[in-house]
Amino acid sequence: MRFKTRCVAPPHPPKELAHVEALDLSTTYRTPVPEEAVDSIDAWAGGAAEAPNPVYARLFNPTVRGFEERMTALEHGADSVAFATGMAAISGLLLAVRSAGSHVVAVPPLYGGTHHLLTSGLLGLEVTWADPEEVASALRPDTALVFVETPANPTLALRDIRAIARAAGSVPLAVDSTFATPLLQRPLRHGAAYSIHSATKFIGGHGDALGGVVTTSAEEGAASLRRIRVATGGLLHPLAAHLLSRGLKTLAVRMVAAEANAQELVKRLEEHPDVLQVFYPGLQAEAHLLGTQMTGPGAVFSVRLEGGPSRADAVLRGLRHITPAVSLGSVDTLIQRPAALTHRILGEEARASSGIPEDLLRISVGLEDVEDLWEDLLRALRSTRLSQPRQGGRSDPLLRHGKRHPVGSGQR
């Protein structure tokens, strides 16, 4: 079964006659057979994926299980475990591997919340930050996990999953693949033990459901995650699971359309006289990983403008249609300055060592008409321009692109 069909079709035929999978919101379940309930409690506490009776919604929910099965099918994994948020999923994974050791090797940059969790000491972990080529030398006898995010948030740097997995050896590799989604990248195929998604983002796709999910290459890893989830109460809410499963049905078509918009905006911004640098998979040194590890560049890019952080903030205030907001992967376009919001918790020194400029703007591109997005960006750039274009500057970008790319010009 091909990817788009997997997105739409349920992993198993529904038992009921209803065409759409049921939403189960019950917090508790009848236990008319005490022995069955006792066996079920023991099974859930031990990390089982199935048991005769759900007993209580903190232990199991069939709607959540349906979402997990969809993710497993898309990722070609052994199993998946869903949590209340992306950070709950990462916390659960770090707790699950904690018995193997208290040391983690992490490749920067990472999402600000992940960076903080690793360095805060909240989980009793020690972290060594390493560039990809330094991973092998950073390993210790008590290293429990190697953690990487690719494409990286917010620089969009690509990391060679297969090479890092080889360097990690017997230490499991976890890959946060949120920016790519299973459509563009499946880390388990390249040697990762865990593939992580903040399902809040592209998987849900509409900005109305929080969730996180870890897909594992082995059932043992999933059982450990379920034991942690039962103990900590981190189960994904069933209503969110229902919305995320629905989001998966349109994931492929949404990603293709948003990626096309992002590619067009990147091409135009690269030519704009006020743009210092564009960060996007395929433009940087790791471009060779497109087509081998990752099948497309995705729908998120970052940009630096002349004028520094104050100019970046002024552009945010000057936008009319693009929404200044954290998060990403929604049907509408979102923009934010990571140093001020998602990565503020790192501090300036840690941001600098992770290669995150203070003036960087991150843009998650949605499904709007690309011409409306382009006009909104140009309007904000013009209204905040500090000076005339550089000597030898190009003609008005709006005139050049507006005529060359009219609305409905066969892009789809």
Residue pairs with C-beta under 8 A, 6 or more apart in sequence:
1 9
3 74
3 182
3 183
3 252
4 252
4 253
6 70
6 73
6 74
7 70
7 74
7 248
7 249
7 250
7 251
7 252
8 249
10 21
10 66
10 69
10 70
11 66
11 69
11 70
11 72
11 73
12 69
14 21
14 22
16 22
21 63
21 66
21 242
21 245
22 62
22 63
23 63
23 238
23 239
23 242
24 61
24 62
24 63
24 238
25 238
25 239
26 57
27 56
27 57
28 55
28 56
28 57
29 53
29 54
29 55
29 56
31 37
31 53
31 55
33 53
36 52
36 53
37 53
37 55
39 51
39 52
40 51
40 52
40 53
40 54
40 55
40 59
41 55
41 59
43 50
43 51
44 51
44 55
44 59
44 60
44 226
44 230
45 59
45 227
45 230
46 223
46 227
47 222
47 223
47 224
47 225
47 226
47 227
47 230
48 223
48 226
49 65
49 79
49 219
49 222
49 223
49 226
51 60
54 60
54 61
54 62
57 235
57 238
58 230
58 233
58 235
59 230
59 235
61 235
61 236
61 238
61 241
63 238
63 241
63 242
63 245
64 82
64 235
64 236
64 238
64 241
66 241
66 245
67 82
67 211
67 213
67 236
67 241
67 242
67 244
67 245
67 248
68 79
68 80
68 81
68 82
68 213
69 80
70 245
70 248
71 77
71 80
71 82
71 182
71 197
71 199
71 203
71 213
71 215
71 248
72 78
72 79
72 80
72 215
74 182
74 186
74 248
75 182
75 186
75 187
75 188
75 195
75 215
76 186
76 188
76 189
77 188
77 195
77 215
77 216
77 217
78 216
78 217
78 218
78 219
78 221
78 222
79 215
79 216
79 219
79 221
79 222
80 213
80 214
80 215
80 216
80 222
81 89
81 92
81 213
81 214
81 216
81 222
81 225
81 226
81 229
82 89
82 199
82 211
82 212
82 213
82 235
82 236
82 241
83 89
83 92
83 211
83 212
83 213
83 214
83 229
83 234
83 235
83 236
84 210
84 211
84 212
84 234
84 235
84 236
84 237
84 240
85 198
85 200
85 210
85 211
85 212
86 113
86 178
86 196
86 197
86 198
86 199
86 200
86 201
86 211
86 212
87 113
87 114
87 117
87 198
87 212
88 212
88 234
89 196
89 197
89 198
89 212
89 213
89 214
89 234
90 113
90 114
90 117
90 176
90 196
90 212
91 117
91 123
91 232
91 234
92 214
92 225
92 228
92 229
92 232
92 234
93 145
93 174
93 194
93 196
93 214
93 225
94 104
94 117
94 118
94 123
94 125
94 145
95 123
95 228
95 232
96 221
96 224
96 225
96 227
96 228
97 144
97 145
97 172
97 224
98 123
98 124
98 125
98 144
99 144
100 144
100 145
101 140
101 141
101 142
101 143
101 144
102 124
102 125
102 126
102 142
102 144
103 125
103 126
103 127
103 128
103 140
103 142
103 143
103 144
104 118
104 125
104 126
104 127
104 128
104 143
104 144
104 145
104 146
104 147
105 127
105 128
105 130
105 135
105 138
105 139
105 143
105 145
105 146
105 147
105 168
105 171
106 115
106 118
106 127
106 128
106 129
106 130
106 146
106 147
106 148
107 129
107 130
107 131
107 132
107 135
107 146
107 147
107 148
107 149
107 159
107 164
108 115
108 129
108 152
108 353
108 354
108 355
109 115
109 149
109 152
109 153
109 154
109 155
109 157
109 343
109 354
109 355
109 356
110 118
110 147
110 149
110 152
110 153
110 176
110 354
111 149
111 153
111 176
111 178
111 198
111 342
111 343
112 153
112 338
112 342
112 343
112 344
112 345
112 346
113 342
113 345
114 147
114 149
114 176
115 343
115 345
115 346
115 350
115 354
116 345
116 346
117 123
118 125
118 127
118 147
119 127
119 350
128 138
128 140
129 353
130 137
130 138
132 148
132 159
132 160
132 163
132 164
132 167
135 146
135 164
135 167
135 168
136 167
136 168
136 169
139 146
139 168
139 169
139 171
143 171
144 171
144 172
145 171
145 172
145 173
145 174
146 164
146 167
146 168
146 171
146 172
146 173
146 174
147 173
147 174
147 176
148 159
148 161
148 164
148 173
148 174
148 175
148 176
149 159
149 175
149 176
149 178
149 179
150 157
150 158
150 159
150 161
150 175
150 176
150 177
150 179
150 180
150 185
150 294
151 157
151 158
151 179
151 180
151 281
151 294
151 298
151 300
152 158
152 159
153 176
153 178
153 179
153 338
153 342
153 362
154 279
154 302
154 338
154 342
154 343
154 356
154 360
154 362
155 279
155 302
155 355
155 356
155 360
156 179
156 279
156 280
156 281
156 284
156 298
156 300
156 301
156 302
157 279
157 284
157 286
157 355
158 281
158 284
158 286
158 287
158 289
158 290
158 293
158 294
159 286
160 286
160 289
160 293
161 173
161 175
161 187
161 190
161 191
161 192
161 293
162 190
162 191
162 293
164 173
165 173
165 190
165 191
165 192
166 191
172 193
172 194
172 221
173 187
173 191
173 192
173 193
173 194
174 192
174 193
174 194
174 195
174 196
175 187
175 192
175 194
175 195
175 196
176 196
176 197
176 198
177 185
177 186
177 187
177 195
177 196
177 197
178 196
178 197
178 198
178 201
178 202
178 329
179 201
179 202
179 298
179 300
179 328
180 294
180 298
181 197
181 202
181 203
181 251
181 255
181 298
182 195
182 197
182 251
183 251
183 252
183 255
183 295
183 296
184 255
184 294
184 295
184 296
184 298
185 293
185 294
185 295
186 195
187 194
187 195
188 195
188 215
188 216
188 217
190 293
192 217
193 216
193 217
193 218
193 221
194 214
194 215
194 216
194 217
194 221
195 214
195 215
196 212
196 213
196 214
196 215
197 203
197 212
197 213
197 215
198 211
198 212
199 209
199 211
199 212
199 213
199 244
200 209
200 210
200 211
200 212
200 327
200 329
201 327
201 328
201 329
201 330
202 251
202 254
202 255
202 299
202 328
202 329
203 211
203 213
203 244
203 247
203 248
203 251
203 329
204 211
204 240
204 243
204 244
204 247
204 329
205 247
205 250
205 251
205 254
205 329
205 330
205 331
206 243
206 247
206 330
206 331
207 327
207 330
207 331
207 332
208 243
209 239
209 240
209 243
209 244
209 247
210 237
210 240
211 236
211 240
211 241
211 244
212 236
213 236
214 222
214 225
216 222
216 225
228 234
229 235
236 244
254 331
254 367
255 296
255 298
255 299
257 367
257 412
258 299
258 365
258 366
258 367
259 296
259 297
259 298
259 299
259 365
260 370
260 411
260 412
261 299
261 365
261 366
261 367
261 368
261 370
261 373
262 280
262 297
262 298
262 299
262 300
262 301
262 363
262 365
263 297
264 370
264 374
264 405
264 411
265 301
265 363
265 365
265 370
265 373
265 374
265 377
266 278
266 280
266 283
266 301
268 374
268 397
268 401
269 275
269 278
269 303
269 377
270 278
270 283
271 394
271 397
272 381
272 397
273 389
273 390
273 393
273 394
274 305
274 306
274 307
274 381
274 385
274 389
275 303
275 304
275 305
275 306
276 304
276 305
276 306
277 303
277 304
278 301
278 302
278 303
279 301
279 302
279 303
279 304
279 360
280 297
280 301
280 302
281 287
281 289
281 290
281 294
281 297
281 298
282 290
282 297
290 296
290 297
299 329
299 364
299 365
299 366
300 328
300 329
300 362
300 363
300 364
300 365
301 362
301 363
301 365
302 338
302 360
302 361
302 362
302 363
303 360
303 361
303 363
304 357
304 359
304 360
304 361
305 311
305 312
305 315
305 359
305 361
305 381
306 386
307 314
307 359
307 384
307 386
308 358
308 359
309 337
309 339
309 340
309 358
309 359
311 359
311 384
311 386
312 337
312 359
312 360
312 361
313 337
313 340
314 380
314 383
314 384
315 361
315 377
315 380
315 381
315 384
316 324
316 335
316 336
316 337
316 361
316 380
317 324
318 379
318 380
318 383
318 384
319 335
319 376
319 377
319 379
319 380
320 376
320 379
321 333
321 368
321 372
321 373
321 376
322 333
322 334
322 335
322 363
322 373
322 376
322 377
323 332
323 333
323 334
323 335
324 334
324 335
324 336
325 334
325 335
325 336
326 334
326 336
326 341
326 342
327 334
327 364
328 334
328 362
328 364
329 364
330 364
330 366
331 366
331 367
332 366
332 367
332 368
333 363
333 364
333 365
333 366
333 368
333 373
334 363
334 364
334 366
335 361
335 362
335 363
335 364
336 342
336 361
336 362
337 359
337 360
337 361
337 362
338 344
338 356
338 360
338 362
339 348
339 351
339 356
339 357
339 358
339 359
339 360
342 362
343 351
343 354
343 356
346 354
346 356
348 358
351 358
365 373
369 407
370 405
370 411
371 402
371 405
371 406
371 407
374 398
374 401
374 402
375 398
375 402
378 397
378 398
394 400
405 411
